[in-house]
Amino acid sequence: ENADSAASSNNDVSNLPPELSRRVMDFRLAQQKRFQKHGPTQKWGIYGLYLHLSNVRTDLEWAEDAAWRRQQGKPYLSWSDFDQVARKGFSNKPWFTYALMAICTVM
């Protein structure tokens, strides 16, 4: 019973302020859309942890962008468009982190 009530309270955002509730729903939608597009990620090892945290950051960025667009009265970006913009360009890659992970793996 306790697990069921904890799970239902985890998914229930009705007790949050309306703006925060909407942002939580945006975040969950971003997670769902990313999962549908890219599938599950492996969370094994340091690289898996890095990928998971990177995906959470991307989901938060999409939710923030959705909140900003809602306030400005602009249409949402689709997940595909947002993903394409977020991953575009050489400078958007975490090269320092990749190098650090490679060095730590070799050592």
N, C-alpha and C positions, 0 to 999 in steps of 0.2 A: 504494500500500500504506500509506504513512504517513497519508494522509487517512482511510483506512478504519479504521486502528487508533486514530487520534485520535478519530474519531467514536464508535467503540465504547467507548473509555475515557471519553468524555464522558457516555455514557448509562449506564455501569456505576457503580453506587453500592455494590457489594458490598465494596469496600475501605474504606468509611467506617464509623465507629461506628454501631451500630444506631439510636440516636436521631436522629442527623444524617441517616442514610440515609432514615429514615421521613419526616423533614421535607422532604428533597429530593423524595421521591416525592409528598408532599402538594402541594408547590409546582408540580410538573409537572402534577399532576391539576388544580389550580386554573387553570393556564394553558390546559389542554385544555378544561375546562368553560367558561371565559370565551370562548375562541375559538369553541366550539360555539354559545354563546348570542348573542354579539355579532358574530361574524365577524372577518375581518382588519381591522386598523387601518392607516391610511396613516401612514407614518413620514417624511413630507416636511415640511421646515421646522421652525420652532421649536414650532409648535402640535402637529405630529405627534410630535416628541420629547417634549413635555410629556405627550401622551396615552399614549405608550409607557411612560414612567416612572410615570405614574399607574396604569396597568394592572399594572405589575410590583409596585408598592406594594400594590395591592388583592390580588394573588395571594399576596404574602407575608403579608398580614393574614389571609387565609383559611387559609393553611398554619399560621400561629401559632394561630388559633382552633381548627383541627382538632387540633393537638397538645395544646392545653389541654383540649379536650373528651375526647380519648383518655385523658389523665391523670386526669380527673375521672370517667371512666366514663359520660359523657353521649353521646348520639347526635350525629353530625355534622349541621351545618346544610347543607341543599342549597345549591348555588351560587345558585339563584334567590332563596332566602330571605336568604342572606348579602348578595347584591348589593342586594336591596331595603332591608335594614337599613343597609348602608353608604352608600347614595345618598339616604337619606331625610333630609328636613329642609333648611331654608334654611342653617343654620350649617355643614353638611357640604360646602358648595361652596367652592372656593378663589377667592373673590371678589378678593382682593388680587392673586393671580397673574393672573387674567383681566384686571384693570384694568392691571396692569403690561405684559402682552403687548399690550393695545390701545394703550397709550401708546407703546410701542416700535415698534409697527407704523406708527402715524401719523407718528412722527418719522422 
